[in-house]
Amino acid sequence: MSIPLINTMQAIQKENSVFRQLQVLPPRANSNEFNHVSIAIVEKTIKLYDPKLRMTVAEVLGKYNYVESALKIAEQTTRDFPEYIGGWEVVASIYEVNNMPDKAKYARSKTIELDPLNQIFKDKLVNK
């Protein structure tokens, strides 16, 4: 009975560590700026098992202008959890915001492949 609890506690500690680092991460002034903290966040985040938590971190990093870090997390999540539609949605959004239409189109098509009846995803693909 203690093994699952130990595993759960370890997962919670990893998540807390990532979110503590996110709280002190300064907004990035420009895309050429290097920040060792964002690299550490990426390394810790891709070890998290929950794809939703990974995407939350990727979205926060993207909003802080750490696009490369956000994209690394999002892309790795789509490889680790290819059936997780939220990962493809975030990847597509990052590509769109950063003027990469071909890559965005591929990611958008994956959302439709996973949820073919979702009109919102179809509309996003058509409008891009």
C-alpha positions in Angstrom: 0.0 0.0 0.0 2.9 2.4 0.6 4.4 2.0 -2.9 1.6 3.8 -4.8 1.7 6.6 -2.1 5.4 6.9 -2.5 5.1 7.2 -6.3 2.3 9.7 -6.0 4.4 11.8 -3.6 7.3 11.7 -6.0 5.1 12.9 -8.8 3.7 15.7 -6.7 7.2 16.8 -5.7 8.3 17.0 -9.4 5.2 19.0 -10.3 5.8 21.4 -7.4 9.4 21.8 -8.4 8.4 22.8 -11.9 5.7 25.3 -10.8 8.0 26.9 -8.3 10.5 27.5 -11.0 7.8 28.9 -13.3 6.8 31.4 -10.6 10.3 33.0 -10.6 10.8 32.9 -14.3 11.1 36.5 -15.7 9.3 37.4 -18.9 11.7 37.1 -21.8 12.6 40.4 -23.4 13.5 39.0 -26.8 13.7 35.6 -28.5 17.5 35.6 -28.4 17.7 35.8 -24.7 19.0 32.7 -23.0 17.7 31.6 -19.6 19.1 28.5 -17.8 15.9 28.3 -15.7 13.7 27.7 -18.7 16.0 24.9 -19.8 15.7 23.3 -16.4 11.9 23.7 -16.5 11.8 21.9 -19.9 13.9 19.0 -18.6 11.7 18.6 -15.5 8.5 19.1 -17.4 9.1 16.4 -20.0 9.5 13.9 -17.1 6.0 14.6 -15.9 3.5 11.9 -16.7 0.4 14.1 -17.0 0.1 15.6 -20.4 -2.2 18.3 -19.1 0.4 19.5 -16.7 3.0 19.6 -19.5 0.7 21.7 -21.7 0.0 24.1 -18.8 3.7 24.6 -18.5 4.1 25.0 -22.2 1.4 27.6 -22.4 2.9 29.6 -19.5 6.3 29.5 -21.1 4.8 30.6 -24.4 3.1 33.6 -22.8 6.4 34.6 -21.2 8.0 34.5 -24.7 10.0 31.3 -24.1 8.8 29.9 -27.4 11.5 27.4 -28.0 11.1 25.9 -24.5 7.3 25.8 -24.9 7.6 24.1 -28.3 10.0 21.5 -27.0 7.6 20.5 -24.2 4.5 20.5 -26.5 6.2 18.6 -29.3 7.6 16.0 -26.9 4.2 15.6 -25.3 2.6 14.8 -28.7 5.3 12.2 -29.2 4.8 10.7 -25.7 1.0 11.0 -25.8 -0.1 11.1 -29.5 -3.7 10.5 -28.6 -3.8 13.6 -26.3 -5.7 16.1 -28.4 -4.7 19.0 -26.1 -1.1 18.6 -27.0 -1.8 18.9 -30.7 -3.9 22.0 -30.1 -1.1 23.7 -28.2 1.5 22.8 -30.8 -0.7 24.2 -33.5 -1.3 27.4 -31.6 2.4 27.9 -31.0 3.2 27.3 -34.7 0.4 29.7 -35.7 1.6 32.5 -33.4 5.1 32.1 -34.7 4.2 32.1 -38.4 4.8 28.5 -39.2 1.6 27.7 -41.2 2.7 24.3 -42.7 3.5 22.9 -39.3 0.4 24.4 -37.8 -1.7 22.8 -40.5 -0.3 19.4 -39.8 -1.0 19.8 -36.0 -4.5 21.0 -36.7 -5.1 18.0 -39.0 -4.1 15.8 -36.1 -6.8 17.3 -33.9 -9.4 16.6 -36.6 -8.0 13.0 -37.0 -8.5 12.5 -33.2 -11.9 14.2 -33.0 -13.4 14.2 -36.5 -16.8 15.5 -35.4 -15.4 18.6 -33.7 -16.5 21.6 -35.8 -14.3 24.0 -33.9 -11.1 22.1 -34.9 -12.4 22.0 -38.5 -13.0 25.7 -38.5 -9.5 26.5 -37.2 -7.9 24.4 -39.9 -10.0 26.1 -42.7 -9.3 29.6 -41.3 -5.5 29.2 -41.2 
